[in-house]
Amino acid sequence: MSTVETAVDSLWEAAFAGDEHRATDVVLEAAGELGHETVLLEVIAGVQHRVGREWAANRISVAQEHAITAINDRAVTALSITRPRRRPEHGRVLVACVDGEWHALPARLLAEVLSLRGFAIDYLGAQVPTPHLITYLHRTGPDVVALSSSIATRLPVAHSTMTACQATGVPVMVGGAAFGADGSYARRFGANAWAADARSAADMLLSRTLTAPGTPHQPVDDLPHLADQEYTLVSRSARDLVRSVYRGLEERVPAMRSYSDVQRQHTAEDLAHIVDYLATALYVDDASLFRDFLLWTGAVLDARGVPAQVLEPALELFAAQLRDFPRARRMLTQQASPLSA
């Protein structure tokens, strides 16, 4: 008899081997014993969590990560085709990822669970531009919009998308790792609801009706510190910041001058990620978001044999470039000590 643990191990082995047919057999067999919802949220999602851990530990490549995720996505399709058919009876929910969010599987798992629970679902998938989302919302008239975002750097667009949806009078539920483990950013943004996972989202929608949004508002109404323009100015100058810091690093680290084109590209991408996360931390005015990104990056670098201290010169150079931005400079200068620990 299947247990969640044995099913996760079996699905991982099949997906890691690239055996789509075996993976499908595993999830269908497990669904017959454990139920479709359990397989979606504990088996397939469990394998996806393992994918993230294995990549961070440098035990699988990006290509392997994508291949396993693609097989898992097709396994969800197999479950969807074989799930018990049920006439919708609990209202209509539009499920979508915010623009720039390409981690679609969490949103798809939510859509599948809500369908199993008796909701009518419009699932729009990854990277949905806000204007198109609003147009679709007007055309279909859902009772709730469920927005998903896994990447913290998408928080500003998630916030603006949420407020745009609320301006139409439709309540918005948000979820995904981007909003924090406790949903703190969802609350600060004025979301009508936040759910930690698909099961709690379905339970919430079944147990109560979300209150319709109140008076339309703008993101700055939720986050008054945006008035200092630091987020906007740092975001707009991101390319120039990366170029300037890259040149500064070449002066500090002469070995960089002999980098290959691939090494140069990767270094520039790493610097761009630092700017993206710094800008997001400025948006939500939360230095811990930037600190956690740097600590995670340090762990990823360490797993690849690169000391986290290589980030310190870059942080110093960014701080020098942003000397007229007190919040940004404070976030940058406070992060050197954790990396040295």
C-alpha positions as semicolon CSV with decimal commas, in nm:
position;residue;x (nm);y (nm);z (nm)
1;M;0,000;0,000;0,000
2;S;0,126;0,347;-0,092
3;T;0,219;0,602;0,170
4;V;0,300;0,964;0,097
5;E;0,668;0,898;0,168
6;T;0,694;0,597;-0,064
7;A;0,501;0,777;-0,336
8;V;0,731;1,082;-0,313
9;D;1,037;0,857;-0,339
10;S;0,891;0,666;-0,634
11;L;0,787;0,982;-0,819
12;W;1,127;1,139;-0,755
13;E;1,307;0,834;-0,895
14;A;1,087;0,828;-1,206
15;A;1,110;1,202;-1,270
16;F;1,484;1,213;-1,203
17;A;1,528;0,931;-1,457
18;G;1,314;1,120;-1,707
19;D;1,058;0,838;-1,715
20;E;0,731;1,020;-1,777
21;H;0,524;0,703;-1,813
22;R;0,649;0,561;-1,484
23;A;0,584;0,895;-1,314
24;T;0,227;0,892;-1,442
25;D;0,178;0,536;-1,318
26;V;0,307;0,636;-0,974
27;V;0,068;0,928;-0,930
28;L;-0,234;0,742;-1,065
29;E;-0,168;0,443;-0,841
30;A;-0,115;0,670;-0,541
31;A;-0,431;0,867;-0,620
32;G;-0,634;0,547;-0,606
33;E;-0,508;0,481;-0,252
34;L;-0,439;0,827;-0,107
35;G;-0,682;1,044;-0,302
36;H;-0,619;1,304;-0,571
37;E;-0,581;1,599;-0,336
38;T;-0,321;1,425;-0,121
39;V;-0,120;1,327;-0,427
40;L;-0,132;1,683;-0,562
41;L;-0,038;1,858;-0,240
42;E;0,186;1,607;-0,064
43;V;0,336;1,386;-0,335
44;I;0,383;1,612;-0,638
45;A;0,443;1,921;-0,425
46;G;0,676;1,714;-0,207
47;V;0,888;1,624;-0,509
48;Q;0,898;1,991;-0,612
49;H;1,028;2,089;-0,269
50;R;1,298;1,827;-0,309
51;V;1,387;1,971;-0,650
52;G;1,452;2,309;-0,491
53;R;1,666;2,162;-0,216
54;E;1,868;1,948;-0,457
55;W;1,937;2,241;-0,689
56;A;2,043;2,468;-0,402
57;A;2,278;2,194;-0,279
58;N;2,428;2,167;-0,631
59;R;2,321;1,805;-0,669
60;I;2,110;1,869;-0,981
61;S;2,145;2,119;-1,263
62;V;1,899;2,382;-1,383
63;A;1,823;2,160;-1,682
64;Q;1,741;1,865;-1,454
65;E;1,527;2,093;-1,239
66;H;1,326;2,196;-1,545
67;A;1,295;1,840;-1,672
68;I;1,162;1,709;-1,340
69;T;0,917;1,999;-1,312
70;A;0,791;1,934;-1,665
71;I;0,726;1,568;-1,582
72;N;0,546;1,671;-1,264
73;D;0,332;1,911;-1,464
74;R;0,232;1,631;-1,699
75;A;0,156;1,412;-1,399
76;V;-0,087;1,680;-1,281
77;T;-0,254;1,661;-1,622
78;A;-0,294;1,284;-1,584
79;L;-0,456;1,335;-1,246
80;S;-0,682;1,605;-1,385
81;I;-0,808;1,377;-1,660
82;T;-0,884;1,094;-1,419
83;R;-1,025;1,293;-1,126
84;P;-1,388;1,243;-1,031
85;R;-1,608;1,477;-1,231
86;R;-1,805;1,723;-1,023
87;R;-2,046;1,995;-1,121
88;P;-1,925;2,333;-0,988
89;E;-2,135;2,447;-0,695
90;H;-1,928;2,692;-0,492
91;G;-1,863;2,989;-0,721
92;R;-1,600;3,092;-0,976
93;V;-1,233;3,154;-0,898
94;L;-0,978;3,302;-1,137
95;V;-0,631;3,161;-1,065
96;A;-0,325;3,326;-1,217
97;C;0,043;3,402;-1,162
98;V;0,141;3,767;-1,160
99;D;0,336;3,907;-1,453
100;G;0,698;3,789;-1,447
101;E;0,619;3,490;-1,225
102;W;0,712;3,176;-1,418
103;H;0,668;2,926;-1,133
104;A;0,325;2,811;-1,246
105;L;0,296;2,475;-1,070
106;P;0,184;2,612;-0,729
107;A;-0,100;2,803;-0,898
108;R;-0,193;2,498;-1,101
109;L;-0,207;2,282;-0,789
110;L;-0,442;2,538;-0,633
111;A;-0,665;2,533;-0,942
112;E;-0,680;2,153;-0,934
113;V;-0,766;2,140;-0,564
114;L;-1,038;2,402;-0,601
115;S;-1,185;2,205;-0,891
116;L;-1,187;1,893;-0,675
117;R;-1,368;2,090;-0,404
118;G;-1,644;2,201;-0,642
119;F;-1,539;2,546;-0,763
120;A;-1,555;2,665;-1,124
121;I;-1,201;2,757;-1,222
122;D;-1,040;2,986;-1,477
123;Y;-0,671;2,896;-1,469
124;L;-0,454;3,142;-1,662
125;G;-0,109;3,000;-1,583
126;A;0,225;3,179;-1,558
127;Q;0,323;3,540;-1,629
128;V;-0,015;3,702;-1,688
129;P;0,018;4,072;-1,781
130;T;-0,204;4,281;-1,556
131;P;-0,401;4,458;-1,832
132;H;-0,492;4,124;-1,989
133;L;-0,582;3,980;-1,650
134;I;-0,820;4,271;-1,584
135;T;-0,978;4,234;-1,929
136;Y;-1,035;3,863;-1,865
137;L;-1,173;3,937;-1,520
138;H;-1,431;4,175;-1,669
139;R;-1,530;3,914;-1,927
140;T;-1,577;3,622;-1,688
141;G;-1,690;3,790;-1,365
142;P;-1,525;3,562;-1,104
143;D;-1,622;3,571;-0,738
144;V;-1,257;3,569;-0,630
145;V;-0,919;3,628;-0,792
146;A;-0,639;3,407;-0,658
147;L;-0,293;3,545;-0,737
148;S;0,024;3,338;-0,700
149;S;0,384;3,455;-0,671
150;S;0,686;3,253;-0,560
151;I;0,965;3,501;-0,636
152;A;1,004;3,789;-0,391
153;T;1,119;4,030;-0,662
154;R;0,770;4,011;-0,811
155;L;0,616;4,166;-0,499
156;P;0,583;4,517;-0,648
157;V;0,396;4,389;-0,953
158;A;0,193;4,154;-0,733
159;H;0,088;4,454;-0,524
160;S;-0,014;4,662;-0,824
161;T;-0,196;4,366;-0,982
162;M;-0,386;4,303;-0,660
163;T;-0,497;4,665;-0,630
164;A;-0,603;4,670;-0,996
165;C;-0,818;4,361;-0,944
166;Q;-0,968;4,505;-0,625
167;A;-1,057;4,825;-0,811
168;T;-1,305;4,618;-1,014
169;G;-1,483;4,519;-0,693
170;V;-1,356;4,159;-0,685
171;P;-1,184;4,031;-0,367
172;V;-0,829;3,901;-0,405
173;M;-0,667;3,608;-0,229
174;V;-0,290;3,582;-0,260
175;G;-0,045;3,302;-0,189
176;G;0,303;3,178;-0,262
177;A;0,647;3,207;-0,107
178;A;0,689;3,569;-0,222
179;F;0,436;3,692;0,034
180;G;0,636;3,559;0,330
181;A;0,600;3,248;0,542
182;D;0,333;3,418;0,752
183;G;0,172;3,627;0,477
184;S;0,306;3,951;0,624
185;Y;0,341;4,122;0,286
186;A;-0,011;4,018;0,185
187;R;-0,148;4,195;0,492
188;R;0,059;4,506;0,429
189;F;-0,066;4,517;0,070
190;G;-0,428;4,500;0,182
191;A;-0,511;4,160;0,032
192;N;-0,861;4,037;0,111
193;A;-0,714;3,701;0,211
194;W;-0,386;3,511;0,225
195;A;-0,342;3,134;0,231
196;A;-0,028;2,943;0,318
197;D;-0,108;2,658;0,078
198;A;-0,374;2,526;-0,158
199;R;-0,552;2,319;0,106
200;S;-0,594;2,612;0,345
201;A;-0,702;2,833;0,053
202;A;-0,976;2,586;-0,041
203;D;-1,083;2,549;0,322
204;M;-1,106;2,926;0,358
205;L;-1,311;2,977;0,043
206;L;-1,549;2,702;0,152
207;S;-1,591;2,836;0,505
208;R;-1,653;3,204;0,436
209;T;-1,727;3,460;0,168
210;L;-1,449;3,708;0,112
211;T;-1,549;4,067;0,174
212;A;-1,567;4,284;-0,134
213;P;-1,288;4,545;-0,157
214;G;-1,353;4,890;-0,016
215;T;-1,254;5,222;-0,170
216;P;-1,000;5,181;-0,453
217;H;-0,649;5,267;-0,345
218;Q;-0,296;5,293;-0,482
219;P;0,013;5,099;-0,365
220;V;0,157;5,412;-0,199
221;D;-0,152;5,422;0,024
222;D;-0,046;5,087;0,171
223;L;0,327;5,170;0,178
224;P;0,376;5,541;0,257
225;H;0,756;5,508;0,259
226;L;0,744;5,477;-0,122
227;A;0,709;5,855;-0,126
228;D;1,087;5,885;-0,075
229;Q;1,133;5,747;-0,431
230;E;1,424;5,521;-0,334
231;Y;1,257;5,211;-0,476
232;T;1,169;5,386;-0,802
233;L;1,510;5,543;-0,854
234;V;1,706;5,227;-0,769
235;S;1,486;5,020;-1,001
236;R;1,521;5,265;-1,288
237;S;1,900;5,286;-1,253
238;A;1,954;4,908;-1,219
239;R;2,147;4,866;-1,544
240;D;2,378;5,159;-1,474
241;L;2,436;5,032;-1,119
242;V;2,533;4,686;-1,245
243;R;2,772;4,832;-1,505
244;S;2,939;5,063;-1,252
245;V;2,979;4,795;-0,987
246;Y;3,110;4,547;-1,243
247;R;3,381;4,794;-1,347
248;G;3,465;4,853;-0,980
249;L;3,495;4,481;-0,919
250;E;3,736;4,446;-1,211
251;E;3,961;4,701;-1,042
252;R;3,939;4,525;-0,705
253;V;3,966;4,172;-0,843
254;P;4,212;4,180;-1,136
255;A;4,144;3,814;-1,215
256;M;3,802;3,920;-1,345
257;R;3,968;4,083;-1,644
258;S;4,052;3,739;-1,782
259;Y;3,701;3,601;-1,730
260;S;3,541;3,415;-2,017
261;D;3,225;3,553;-2,174
262;V;3,021;3,302;-1,976
263;Q;3,184;3,406;-1,649
264;R;3,122;3,772;-1,728
265;Q;2,759;3,701;-1,803
266;H;2,709;3,507;-1,479
267;T;2,875;3,782;-1,274
268;A;2,655;4,048;-1,432
269;E;2,347;3,834;-1,366
270;D;2,446;3,791;-1,000
271;L;2,487;4,167;-0,964
272;A;2,149;4,225;-1,127
273;H;1,988;3,986;-0,876
274;I;2,139;4,186;-0,591
275;V;1,986;4,506;-0,729
276;D;1,650;4,337;-0,783
277;Y;1,632;4,212;-0,425
278;L;1,759;4,540;-0,284
279;A;1,489;4,726;-0,477
280;T;1,223;4,485;-0,350
281;A;1,345;4,529;0,009
282;L;1,315;4,905;-0,042
283;Y;0,964;4,858;-0,179
284;V;0,842;4,674;0,131
285;D;1,087;4,858;0,361
286;D;1,213;4,531;0,505
287;A;1,587;4,478;0,535
288;S;1,531;4,115;0,637
289;L;1,413;4,032;0,284
290;F;1,748;4,149;0,143
291;R;1,943;3,979;0,423
292;D;1,765;3,645;0,368
293;F;1,838;3,663;-0,005
294;L;2,207;3,721;0,060
295;L;2,226;3,438;0,313
296;W;2,050;3,204;0,068
297;T;2,284;3,315;-0,210
298;G;2,581;3,258;0,018
299;A;2,464;2,903;0,087
300;V;2,418;2,838;-0,285
301;L;2,767;2,972;-0,358
302;D;2,915;2,765;-0,076
303;A;2,759;2,449;-0,222
304;R;2,942;2,532;-0,544
305;G;3,276;2,586;-0,375
306;V;3,262;2,968;-0,383
307;P;3,301;3,153;-0,050
308;A;3,011;3,383;0,034
309;Q;3,261;3,660;0,113
310;V;3,297;3,725;-0,262
311;L;2,972;3,922;-0,229
312;E;3,120;4,172;0,016
313;P;3,313;4,389;-0,236
314;A;3,001;4,412;-0,451
315;L;2,791;4,526;-0,154
316;E;3,051;4,789;-0,067
317;L;3,054;4,919;-0,424
318;F;2,675;4,929;-0,439
319;A;2,671;5,122;-0,110
320;A;2,916;5,375;-0,254
321;Q;2,702;5,419;-0,565
322;L;2,390;5,468;-0,352
323;R;2,541;5,698;-0,091
324;D;2,255;5,948;-0,136
325;F;1,991;5,682;-0,064
326;P;1,982;5,637;0,316
327;R;1,752;5,333;0,329
328;A;1,941;5,151;0,052
329;R;2,282;5,235;0,197
330;R;2,175;5,115;0,542
331;M;2,052;4,783;0,401
332;L;2,375;4,730;0,210
333;T;2,615;4,821;0,490
334;Q;2,432;4,607;0,746
335;Q;2,471;4,290;0,540
336;A;2,852;4,248;0,538
337;S;2,874;4,101;0,888
338;P;2,630;3,808;0,831
339;L;2,827;3,710;0,521
340;S;3,152;3,713;0,715
341;A;3,012;3,498;0,998
